[in-house]
Amino acid sequence: MPKYIGDSKVPVMEFCEYCWEVLNDDGTCPTVGCVHNDLLSLNESETEPTKGE
């Protein structure tokens, strides 16, 4: 779902902060090997609940 600023009906384009490519709809970078995707997967693994605590 596109993001909008205020009451504007013009969608905001999101760019990768590392290689400046336009991000995919799911928030991933289309550039193969970009650190953006590695950081996303690392962040997802940190949010998984830990066992025993």
KEMARDO-279782 format. One record per residue (C-alpha): chain; x, y, z. Coordinates in steps of 0.001 Angstrom, whole numbers, plus 500000, padded with zeros to 6 digits. Example, Ala and Ser with C-alpha at 12.3 -4.5 7.8 and 13.67 -1.06 7.14 Angstrom:
# KEMARDO-279782
REC  chaine      px      py      pz
REC       A  512300  495500  507800
REC       A  513670  498940  507140
# end
This chain:
# KEMARDO-279782
REC  chaine      px      py      pz
REC       A  500000  500000  500000
REC       A  501512  503341  498991
REC       A  502261  506000  501590
REC       A  500973  509551  501276
REC       A  501963  512858  502856
REC       A  499069  514714  504466
REC       A  495971  514917  502288
REC       A  497957  514446  499080
REC       A  496849  511726  496687
REC       A  500348  511441  495185
REC       A  502194  508378  496497
REC       A  505603  508923  498084
REC       A  508486  507015  496502
REC       A  510787  505283  498973
REC       A  514472  504912  498181
REC       A  517162  502616  499538
REC       A  519448  504656  501780
REC       A  522485  502651  500626
REC       A  522221  502441  496821
REC       A  519365  504909  496105
REC       A  517252  502431  494109
REC       A  513459  502649  494416
REC       A  512311  500088  496998
REC       A  509938  497259  496107
REC       A  506371  497291  497450
REC       A  507394  494982  500316
REC       A  510192  497341  501416
REC       A  513078  495293  500038
REC       A  515757  496662  497740
REC       A  515826  495376  494137
REC       A  519655  495511  494004
REC       A  521198  492058  494443
REC       A  523572  491962  497409
REC       A  522465  495304  498868
REC       A  523078  495641  502606
REC       A  519515  497002  503002
REC       A  518042  493515  502516
REC       A  520586  491983  504923
REC       A  519663  494515  507592
REC       A  515949  493828  507072
REC       A  516436  490087  507557
REC       A  518633  490723  510613
REC       A  515989  492992  512118
REC       A  513283  490353  511541
REC       A  515346  487687  513316
REC       A  515806  489977  516338
REC       A  512059  490385  516758
REC       A  511426  486642  517088
REC       A  510562  485648  520666
REC       A  513282  483818  522570
REC       A  512628  480531  524311
REC       A  513096  480172  528052
REC       A  512712  483838  528966
# end
